[in-house]
Amino acid sequence: ILKPDALISLKITQITGFAVERGFHDSRILLFIKNHFCDMCWSYSLVFAVEALLNEYKKSKAYACLSNTLMTVLVELCQLKSYIYGTFDVWDILLQVLSGIIAVWIIKLKEKEVLTK
């Protein structure tokens, strides 16, 4: 549980209107942040990293999205088989793939913006 006086706790309280000191179990938003947000950020950053490495290739966005999906499924399956620490969760797979798609969409928007200038 986050400390109520931590900066992140104060920002979460300010943005959502939910006091962190009530605990994560009182708020679906805080539970979502606790359980899924870090995974989504990891997935989002993986897509940007792969795109940065492969941006000269025509299909770099497809490779970035595919690598994100494969890595997500691989990690979750390893958790399911207890090869690595963690809890298998279908929601993690869905949300990480969604984060990857959002990252590719943002990359495409930025490329379009640069091309129109």
VEXDREN-2710 file (C-alpha; in Angstrom, 1 decimal):
% VEXDREN-2710
k/r/px/py/pz
1/ILE/0.0/0.0/0.0
2/LEU/1.2/3.5/-0.8
3/LYS/2.0/5.8/2.0
4/PRO/-0.7/8.5/2.1
5/ASP/1.9/11.4/2.3
6/ALA/3.9/10.1/-0.7
7/LEU/3.9/12.4/-3.8
8/ILE/2.4/9.7/-6.0
9/SER/-0.4/9.1/-3.4
10/LEU/-1.2/12.8/-3.3
11/LYS/-1.3/13.0/-7.1
12/ILE/-3.5/9.9/-7.3
13/THR/-5.9/11.4/-4.7
14/GLN/-5.9/14.8/-6.5
15/ILE/-6.6/13.2/-9.9
16/THR/-9.1/10.5/-8.9
17/GLY/-10.7/12.0/-5.8
18/PHE/-9.9/8.8/-3.9
19/ALA/-7.8/9.0/-0.8
20/VAL/-5.0/6.5/-0.8
21/GLU/-5.1/6.0/2.9
22/ARG/-8.4/4.2/2.5
23/GLY/-6.4/1.4/0.8
24/PHE/-6.5/-0.1/-2.6
25/HIS/-9.4/-2.4/-1.8
26/ASP/-11.8/0.6/-1.5
27/SER/-11.2/1.9/-5.0
28/ARG/-11.3/0.1/-8.3
29/ILE/-9.2/2.8/-9.9
30/LEU/-6.4/2.4/-7.3
31/LEU/-6.6/-1.4/-7.6
32/PHE/-6.3/-1.1/-11.4
33/ILE/-3.3/1.1/-11.0
34/LYS/-1.7/-1.2/-8.5
35/ASN/-2.3/-4.4/-10.5
36/HIS/-1.9/-3.3/-14.1
37/PHE/-0.5/0.1/-14.7
38/CYS/3.2/-0.9/-14.4
39/ASP/2.7/-3.7/-16.9
40/MET/1.0/-1.4/-19.3
41/CYS/3.9/1.1/-19.0
42/TRP/6.4/-1.6/-19.6
43/SER/4.6/-2.7/-22.7
44/TYR/4.2/0.9/-23.9
45/SER/7.9/1.5/-23.5
46/LEU/8.9/-1.8/-25.2
47/VAL/7.0/-0.8/-28.4
48/PHE/8.7/2.6/-28.4
49/ALA/12.1/1.0/-27.9
50/VAL/11.6/-1.6/-30.7
51/GLU/10.3/1.2/-33.0
52/ALA/13.4/3.3/-32.2
53/LEU/15.7/0.4/-33.1
54/LEU/13.9/-0.6/-36.3
55/ASN/12.5/2.8/-37.5
56/GLU/14.4/2.5/-40.8
57/TYR/12.4/-0.7/-41.8
58/LYS/9.2/-0.4/-43.6
59/LYS/7.3/-2.7/-41.2
60/SER/8.9/-1.5/-38.0
61/LYS/5.5/-0.7/-36.3
62/ALA/4.3/-4.2/-37.1
63/TYR/7.5/-5.7/-35.7
64/ALA/7.2/-3.5/-32.6
65/CYS/3.6/-4.5/-32.0
66/LEU/4.3/-8.2/-32.7
67/SER/7.4/-8.3/-30.4
68/ASN/5.3/-6.6/-27.6
69/THR/2.5/-9.2/-28.0
70/LEU/4.9/-12.2/-28.1
71/MET/6.9/-11.0/-25.1
72/THR/3.7/-10.4/-23.1
73/VAL/2.4/-13.8/-23.9
74/LEU/5.7/-15.4/-23.2
75/VAL/6.1/-13.8/-19.8
76/GLU/2.5/-14.6/-18.8
77/LEU/2.9/-18.3/-19.9
78/CYS/6.1/-18.5/-17.8
79/GLN/4.2/-17.2/-14.9
80/LEU/1.5/-19.8/-15.5
81/LYS/4.0/-22.6/-15.5
82/SER/5.8/-21.1/-12.4
83/TYR/9.1/-20.6/-14.3
84/ILE/9.2/-17.0/-13.1
85/TYR/7.6/-15.3/-10.2
86/GLY/4.2/-13.7/-10.8
87/THR/0.6/-14.5/-11.3
88/PHE/-0.8/-15.4/-14.7
89/ASP/-3.5/-13.0/-15.7
90/VAL/-5.4/-12.7/-19.0
91/TRP/-6.1/-9.0/-18.2
92/ASP/-2.3/-8.4/-18.2
93/ILE/-2.1/-9.8/-21.7
94/LEU/-5.1/-7.8/-23.0
95/LEU/-4.0/-4.5/-21.4
96/GLN/-0.4/-4.8/-22.5
97/VAL/-1.4/-5.5/-26.1
98/LEU/-3.7/-2.5/-25.9
99/SER/-0.9/-0.4/-24.6
100/GLY/1.3/-1.5/-27.5
101/ILE/-1.4/-0.6/-30.0
102/ILE/-1.8/2.8/-28.4
103/ALA/2.0/3.3/-28.6
104/VAL/2.0/2.4/-32.3
105/TRP/-0.9/4.8/-32.9
106/ILE/1.0/7.6/-31.2
107/ILE/4.1/6.9/-33.3
108/LYS/2.0/7.0/-36.4
109/LEU/0.4/10.3/-35.4
110/LYS/3.8/11.8/-34.7
111/GLU/5.2/10.6/-38.1
112/LYS/2.2/12.0/-39.9
113/GLU/2.7/15.3/-38.1
114/VAL/6.3/15.5/-39.0
115/LEU/5.6/14.6/-42.7
116/THR/2.9/17.4/-43.0
117/LYS/5.3/20.1/-41.8
END
